[in-house]
């Protein structure tokens, strides 16, 4: 799986980028044939924002966004949201087929 990490308006440390890539790769193993992932770090007036987009087989797309005071907390929250989405698909495999058939 190819993982792309982007930061807008502010540089993010290499340590945080490595942590994000490792976590997304770990969660990507739970998806059905993941193809790519994109992590975007953004800084707004209210704080930090992280968006994770995970593309999988049959057009399945998982998106998680989170806001927090700092990037590390926002990343943890977005990863938790993505994990919940993947757990729902694991619990009910027909869910991913419906999503793919709808697109």
matplotlib code that plots the C-alpha trace (Angstrom):
import matplotlib.pyplot as plt

x = [0.0, 1.3, 1.0, 1.3, 1.7, 1.1, 1.3, -0.4, 0.6, 3.1, 5.9, 5.3, 8.1, 9.6, 8.8, 5.1, 5.1, 6.7, 4.2, 1.3, 2.6, 3.1, -0.3, -2.0, -0.2, -1.2, -4.9, -4.6, -4.1, -7.6, -9.1, -9.9, -6.9, -5.9, -4.5, -3.4, -3.7, -3.4, -2.7, -3.1, -1.9, -3.4, -3.1, -6.1, -7.0, -8.7, -5.8, -4.6, -6.6, -5.8, -7.6, -7.0, -8.3, -7.9, -8.7, -9.4, -10.6, -13.9, -13.9, -14.3, -13.1, -12.7, -12.4, -11.6, -11.1, -10.3, -9.5, -7.5, -5.1, -2.0, -1.3, -0.5, -3.9, -5.7, -3.9, -4.9, -8.5, -8.6, -7.0, -9.6, -12.4, -10.8, -10.5, -14.2, -15.1, -13.0, -14.4, -17.9, -16.9, -15.3, -18.4, -20.7, -18.8, -22.0, -21.5, -18.4, -20.1, -23.0, -20.7, -18.7, -21.9, -23.3, -20.4]
y = [0.0, 3.4, 6.1, 9.8, 12.3, 16.0, 19.0, 22.4, 25.7, 24.3, 21.6, 18.4, 16.6, 13.5, 11.5, 12.4, 11.5, 8.1, 7.5, 8.3, 6.1, 3.1, 3.5, 3.8, 0.8, -1.2, -0.2, -0.8, -4.5, -4.6, -3.3, -5.6, -5.2, -1.6, 0.3, 3.7, 6.1, 9.8, 11.6, 15.4, 17.6, 21.1, 24.0, 26.3, 29.2, 26.8, 24.3, 21.3, 19.1, 15.7, 13.9, 10.3, 8.8, 5.1, 3.6, -0.2, -2.7, -2.3, 1.4, 1.3, 4.6, 5.3, 8.9, 10.1, 13.8, 15.1, 18.5, 19.0, 21.4, 19.7, 17.3, 14.3, 14.3, 15.0, 12.0, 9.7, 10.8, 10.3, 6.9, 5.9, 7.0, 5.0, 2.0, 2.1, 2.2, -0.8, -2.7, -2.1, -3.6, -6.6, -7.2, -7.1, -7.9, -7.1, -3.5, -3.1, -4.8, -2.4, 0.6, -0.7, -1.5, 2.0, 3.7]
z = [0.0, -0.9, 1.8, 1.1, 3.8, 3.2, 5.5, 4.9, 6.3, 8.7, 8.8, 10.7, 12.4, 10.7, 13.9, 13.6, 9.9, 10.6, 13.4, 11.0, 8.3, 10.6, 12.1, 8.7, 7.4, 10.5, 10.1, 6.3, 7.0, 8.4, 5.1, 2.2, -0.2, 0.5, -2.4, -1.1, 1.9, 2.1, 5.4, 5.5, 8.4, 8.5, 10.8, 11.2, 13.5, 16.0, 16.1, 14.2, 11.8, 10.4, 7.6, 6.6, 3.4, 2.9, -0.5, -0.7, -3.3, -5.1, -4.7, -0.9, 0.6, 4.3, 5.5, 9.0, 10.0, 13.5, 15.1, 18.2, 19.9, 18.4, 15.5, 17.6, 19.4, 16.1, 14.5, 17.4, 17.1, 13.3, 13.6, 16.2, 13.8, 11.0, 13.2, 14.1, 10.4, 9.7, 12.7, 11.3, 8.0, 9.7, 11.8, 8.7, 5.5, 3.4, 4.4, 2.2, -0.7, -0.6, -0.4, -3.4, -5.4, -4.8, -6.4]

ax = plt.figure().add_subplot(projection="3d")
ax.plot(x, y, z, "-o")
ax.set_aspect("equal")
plt.show()
